[in-house]
Amino acid sequence: MAVFLLLGPEEGEKAEFIKREKDKIRSLYPDFEDYVFFGGDEDGGGLSSALSQSSLFSSYRFVVLKHYENVKKTDETYSSLDDFGSNAQDDCTLIVTTTETSSANLPKALVSLAGKENTIVFWEMFDNEKRRWIREFSSREGYRITEDAIDEILSSVDNNTQEMKSLVGSITNFLKIQKSENKTIDLETIEAYSVRTKGENGYSLFRAIGEGNLEKALLSVQSILLNDSRDMIPALSVLATSFRRLEACITMRNDGKSEKEIFDSVTFVSPYSSRPGSKRNVGVGGREKDLYRKAMKIYSLEDTGRIISLLGRYDTIIKSSSTDLLKLYAEKLVYSIIVGRGKETPLSLDPPKMEKNYFV
């Protein structure tokens, strides 16, 4: 029996940790049962059964609960974890993950059972660590990557290796499928990848939203979901990061800073839990400047605050929604950002003249 509490924003390293532990259990108990639950995704009954009832058909259970930050103390999920902390069984490993960096909101009995040795905080990387990670990952795939290409990648993903791995892996796979002899990833490579994949990522979705182009944004959502419905989750992360940066740009402008000062030195705090005192000084790259100029004209400081809050709420909604409802929620979010400026609206998602560019 073991309990692990994986805290912090670095999802990639959490995923690697879970994989290693699962491999250990598989080697000891080949017939083990594997369960994955998501905070806020169900009423807790399934988790309760998985934790409290030994299996008749296998000798061990491996249970993972992700996104505990979405669990409330009044939920059955909370009481199930509390019961397990007090009455843990020997034939079960439980892993709980959360983006929070403290275990204070977890049941005390569970925290006590895990102990300090099994409570691990996975902090986001510093900028130099992320750059090195991207270089090393690209090298393992057989490619070198330029510094400006790294800048472009870092501007397109949130601060965790899971998203960096997904994007860089997609780019290298694109080159392999193309049977390209080019072994260098540069800005032209990323542009070619974006064009070929029709912008199926969060950065392209932010470009459409930043321009106030509703039709383009809805088509981007459709493309993302057609590729893989799970891609909507990292896309929302990119939107949250991008609107944080936009908010910081508008704040600097309102403080009287010049455009050059803004684009050279804009600094913003990640919308997710991060290493104490950590800030990401990214500036605004050459290809992004026109986009941010437009976005700063369209959205006010108050708008960006509402939109960031809305994105946080929809992050939870979309993570727990069924496949059938995912498109509806994603389109409603985009409509509420562009038309409502962060205010949810009862208006139809398919109004007349949908093709109209409302704010450009």
Secondary structure, 3 states (H helix, E strand, C coil): CEEEEEECCCHHHHHHHHHHHHHHHHHHCCCCEEEEEECCCCCCHHHHHHHHCCCCCCCCEEEEEECHHHCCCCCHHHHHHHHHHHCCCCCEEEEEECCCCCCCCCCHHHHHHHCHHHEEECCCCCHHHHHHHHHHHHHHCCCEECHHHHHHHHHHCCCCHHHHHHHHHHHHHHHHHCCCCCCEECHHHHHHHHHHCCCCCHHHHHHHHHCCCHHHHHHHHHHHHHHCHHHHHHHHHHHHHHHHHHHHHHHHHHCCCCHHHHHHHCEECCCCCCCCCCCEECCCCHHHHHHHHHHHHHCCHHHHHHHHHHHHHHHHHHHHCCHHHHHHHHHHHHHHHHCCCCCCCCCCCCCCCCCCCCCC
